[in-house]
Amino acid sequence: MLRLALFVVCLFGFALLGARPILAVLLAAVVSMALSYVLLRRQRDAVAAQLAERIQRRTERRGAPKGADEEVEDAAVDRTSNGADPASPR
């Protein structure tokens, strides 16, 4: 919501300055993105931390089973570290 508010304020400001409608929209989009990156950092970091916590809890709850791709990659790495050809299956 805060990003949208920044966009609307920028759009209104460029419209008051007499910019053409399409130019005002483009300028408002660019300026509001830059402002939101700088001004909304705290909120962005808080949301990122919340998402990381949710993912961590979900991973711990499920036990994060290994996929078939990970097992094949691990086997190839093990063969490489033992001096064998990683392309040859065993």
N, C-alpha and C positions, 0 to 999 in steps of 0.2 A: 504494500500500500504506500509505503514511503517513497519508493521509486516512482510510482505513478504520480504521486503528489509533486515530486520534483519535476517530472516531465511536464505536467500541466502548468506549473509555475513558469518553467522555461518557455513553454509554448506561448503562454499569455504574454510573457515579457517580449519575446521576439515579435509577436503580433502587434504589441503596442509600439514597437520600434519601426513598424511599417514593412516588415519582411513579407514576401509573397507566401501564400499558405504552404506550398510544398517546401520551400526553403525554410520556413519557420518550423515545420515538422521535423525536417532533417537536422537542423541546427539544435532544436530542442532535444532530439534523441541523443545526439552526440554529447551535448553539454550535460544533460541529465545523467548519462552513463558515467561521465567523468566525475561529476559531483557525487553520485551515489557511491562510486568506488572510494572516494575520499571521506565523505561524511557518514556513510553507513557501515563503516568497517566494524565497529563494535557489534552491531546487530548481525552482520554476516558471520563474524567469528563465533558468536553465541549459537547461531543456527548450525554452523559446521560442527561445533562441539557437541550439540544435542544429537545430531545425526551420527556422529562417530560413536557416541555412547550407545545409541540404539543398535547400531550395527554390531558393536562389541558384545552387548547383552544377547542379541540374537545368535551370534556365532558361538558364544559360550553355551547357550541353552541347547543348541543343535549338536554341538560337538564337532562341527566342521569336518565332515567326512572327506577323505581324499578322493578326487576324481580319477578316472582312468588315464586322462592326459598327464596328470601330475605323477602318477606311478610310472608311466612310460618315460617321462623326462628324468625322474629320479634314477631309474634303471640305466638310462643312457649316461648320466653323469657318473654313476658308480662304475660303469664299464670304462669310461674315459679315464677316470682316476686310477684304474687298475691297469691301464696301458692297452686295453682292448679297443677294437674299432667300434665307435658308437653307432655306426650304421648297421652293423650286423646284429640281428636279433638273436636272443638266446632263449 
